[in-house]
Amino acid sequence: MPNSQVEVTSLESQLVQEDALLRGHFRLSSGLHSDTYVQCARFLRRPDLAAPAAATLAAQIREAGLQPDTVVGPAMGGVVIGYELARQLGVPGIFTERDDTGQMTLRRGFTVQPGERIIIAEDVVTTGKSTNEVARLLTSLGAEILAVASLIDRTGGKAELSFPNFALLPVTAATYAPDDCPLCRAGIPVVKPGSRPEKAFS
């Protein structure tokens, strides 16, 4: 296989080595507890790892006969992988971000045109909710969503998406309500990793 592509079977070990895929007992930003935590930024900080991974995604997209006009990577997690995937596909790469009201939008002069064919790039698809939010924004502007492409599908292939889902690594992660968490009952200390502040819960 060409050096420009990553062996998918080695991706999990690379993610673990970069502390981008952790197993243990974690408190997520939602407040739920989980046995798995994903922080792809630690993997994507390595261009020598990010480029081959994006090349593999690009090859899968081409093999499926999809020809996007643009790659859109939602900020923040999708910005780096979106840029690299766009480079591999030879098309422009832009990103969406949240405005002051928390709504996903296009800023910085980015636009899409009616009929523009889009691949949404994510570092990790967690539930599919934010991916669908981006898709609704883009389709409201007349764009056509061809697929989402991600490094990790944390739903294990169960994301509720109305378009194809390309992921290099499906990961099945258990989540628990904090008052009904077997990891807590087992006395395993909980860790709060990540970049986003926790939501307040009463």
N, C-alpha and C positions, 0 to 999 in steps of 0.2 A: 504494500500500500504506500502511496506517496507520503513523503515526510510532512507535507502540508496538512495532513489529516491526522486526527487523534484516534488511537484505538479506543473504542467506546468502553471496552472492558477495563481499560486502565484509568478511565476518568474518575471512577469512585475512589481509587487509591490516591490519585492526584489531589482530589478534593479533601480527602482525609489528611493527607500530608500537609496541605496548606491551611488546615484548621477551618476549612470552608464547609465541611460536613461533620457535625458533631453528634455523638450519641451520649445520652445521659438523662438528665432531668432538668427541663428548662421551662421558665415562665415566659410566654410569648407576649408580644405587645398587646394582643387582644385580651390578655389576662388568663387565657387557657394555659394549661401545662402540657408538655409534650416530651416524648422520649428522643426526639430528633430536632436538631437546629441546623439551618442552612444559612451561611453568610458568604454568598458567591463573590463578594467584593474582594475577599482574601485570595480567591483563585484568579479573578480577573485583573488583579494588580500585576500579574505576571504575563507580559505580552507573549512570551514563548509558550505559554499554556493557552492563553485566550485565542490566539490566531489559529492554531490547529483545531481547537474545538469549534470555532466559527466556520472553518473550512469544511468540517464534517457536516454541520448543519446546512451549509450552502449546497453541498453535494446532495444531501437528502432532498432539499427543495427542488433542485434541478432534476433529479431522478423522478420526482413526482410530476414533472412537466409544468411547474409553476414558474412564471416569469414576472416578478414584481417590478414596479416602477420605482418604489421607495420602501425603505425599511424605517419603521417608527419604533423607537425604544423608549418606553415610559421612564421618566426620571423617578428615583435616581437609578434603581437597579438595572434598568434596561439601556442606559446611555452607552456604557462601554461595549457590551455585547452587541447592541444595535449598530454602533459605529463599525465594529469589526465585521459583522455580518454583511453590512452594506458594502464594505470594501471588498469582501470576498465575492459578492454578487455583482459588483461593478455598477451599483446604483447609489443615488443619494441616501443619506441617513439623517433623520431628524428625530426630535423627541418631544413628547408631551410633558407637561408639568402641572402642578396644582396652582390655582390662583389663590387670592387672599381669602376666598370663601371655601376653599377646599375642593373646588370643582376641577376636574382634569380638563386641560385646554392646550391649545397651541399658542406659543408666545414667540418672542425673539424674531418676528418676521416669518416664521414658518407657516406654510399654507399647504393644503392639498386641493387638487382639482377634481371635479366630477369625473367619475370613471377611473381615477388613479388606482392602480392595483398595489395593495399594501401588504407587507409582512410585518406583523407585530413581533418585536424581539423582547424577550424577558430573560433575566438571569434565572429566576425560579418562578414557576406558576404554583402559587400556594393554594388557592381555592378556585381561581378563575374569575373572581369577582372584579379585580382591578383590570384584568385583561379585557373582560366584557365591557367595562366602563370606557376604556380607550376605544374599543371597537365601535361602541355607540356614538362616541364623539366623531370618529372618522367617517362612519356611514352617514351621520347627519349632515356632513359636508359633501356627501356624494361619492366618497371613496368606496372601493370594493376590498373587503378583507379576504385575502387568499388563505392565510394561516397564521398561527402563532408559532414561533420557534424559540426554544429555551434550552438552557443547559440542563435544568432539573425540572421535572414535573413532580411536585411534592404530593399531588393527589394520587399518585400511582396509576395514572391513566383515567381517573374518574372525574376530571374537570368538566363542568357543564359548559361546553363551548359549541357554537353552531358552525365552526369551521375547523379544518384540520389542525392537529396539535403535534408538532415535531419537537421531541425532547431527546437529548442524548442519554439522560439517566432518569428513569422513573424511580421515585422514592416513596415508599409507603410509611407515613409517620402517624403514630397514635397521638390523639389529643384528648385531654380530660378537663372537666370542670375542676377548679381548684379545691372545692369541697368534696370531691369524689375522685380523688387521684390515687391510684394504687402505688405510684412512686412515692407519694407523701406518706402513705400508710406503711410503706416499707422502710421509712426513715432515711430515704436518699435525699440529701440536701438539694434544694432547687437553686438554679442559677438563672439570672436575667442577663442574657447577652444582647447583642444587637445595637442598632443605631438610632431607633425611634424611642421616644419616651413612652412609658407605660400610660395607658388610659386610667382615669380615676374610676374606681368602683366603690359603691356604697355597700 
